Amino acid sequence: MDINLLRSVVTVLTFAIFLAIVWWAMSQSNQSDFDEAAQLPFRQED
Protein backbone atom coordinates (compact mmCIF):
# COMPACT_ATOMS: atom_id res chain seq x y z
CA MET A 1 0.00 0.00 0.00
CA ASP A 2 1.39 3.35 -1.04
CA ILE A 3 1.71 5.99 1.68
CA ASN A 4 -0.18 8.53 -0.44
CA LEU A 5 -3.12 6.15 -0.79
CA LEU A 6 -3.15 5.68 2.97
CA ARG A 7 -3.10 9.45 3.51
CA SER A 8 -5.99 9.87 1.07
CA VAL A 9 -8.05 7.19 2.79
CA VAL A 10 -7.43 8.73 6.21
CA THR A 11 -8.38 12.18 4.90
CA VAL A 12 -11.63 10.94 3.38
CA LEU A 13 -12.47 8.94 6.50
CA THR A 14 -11.80 11.95 8.76
CA PHE A 15 -13.97 14.18 6.56
CA ALA A 16 -16.79 11.61 6.67
CA ILE A 17 -16.58 11.49 10.48
CA PHE A 18 -16.65 15.29 10.60
CA LEU A 19 -19.78 15.38 8.42
CA ALA A 20 -21.44 12.75 10.62
CA ILE A 21 -20.75 14.83 13.75
CA VAL A 22 -22.14 17.97 12.09
CA TRP A 23 -25.24 16.07 10.97
CA TRP A 24 -25.75 14.70 14.49
CA ALA A 25 -25.33 18.12 16.08
CA MET A 26 -27.78 19.77 13.68
CA SER A 27 -30.46 17.09 13.82
CA GLN A 28 -33.82 18.21 15.14
CA SER A 29 -34.11 15.28 17.54
CA ASN A 30 -31.18 16.60 19.61
CA GLN A 31 -32.29 20.24 19.67
CA SER A 32 -34.22 20.03 22.95
CA ASP A 33 -31.26 18.39 24.71
CA PHE A 34 -28.89 21.08 23.46
CA ASP A 35 -31.30 23.88 24.43
CA GLU A 36 -31.52 22.47 27.95
CA ALA A 37 -27.73 22.13 28.20
CA ALA A 38 -27.30 25.72 27.00
CA GLN A 39 -29.35 26.97 29.94
CA LEU A 40 -27.35 25.10 32.61
CA PRO A 41 -24.98 28.02 33.43
CA PHE A 42 -27.98 30.28 34.14
CA ARG A 43 -29.88 27.87 36.37
CA GLN A 44 -30.19 28.95 39.99
CA GLU A 45 -29.39 26.42 42.69
CA ASP A 46 -31.84 26.35 45.62
N, C-alpha and C positions, 0 to 999 in steps of 0.2 A: 504494500500500500504506500503510495506516494505521500509525502508529508503535506503537500499542497491540497491533495484530496481530503486528507484528514482535517486540515484547517477549514476547508470549505464545508465539510459535513458538520463540524462543531459550530461554525458560524450560523448555518441554516438552522440547526437544532436550537441554538440559543435564541435566535430570532423567533422561532416558533413558540418557545417557552415564554418569551416576552409577550407575544401576542395573546397567548392563553391567559396570562396574568392580567393583562389589560381588559380582555373580554370578561374575565371573572369579576374584576373590580367594577366594571361598568354595567353589569347585569342588573336588571330591575329586581330580581329576587333578593339581592344583598343590600339594596338601598336602605331598607328600614334598620338593618343591623348597623350600617355605617352611620346613619343619622343619629342613632342612639349613642354610638361610640363617640361621635363628635361632640355630644353634649356632656360627656363625663367630666371635663375640667370645670364646668360651670355648675355642677350639681352641689347642692349644699348638704353637708353632713349634719344630722340631728343628734 
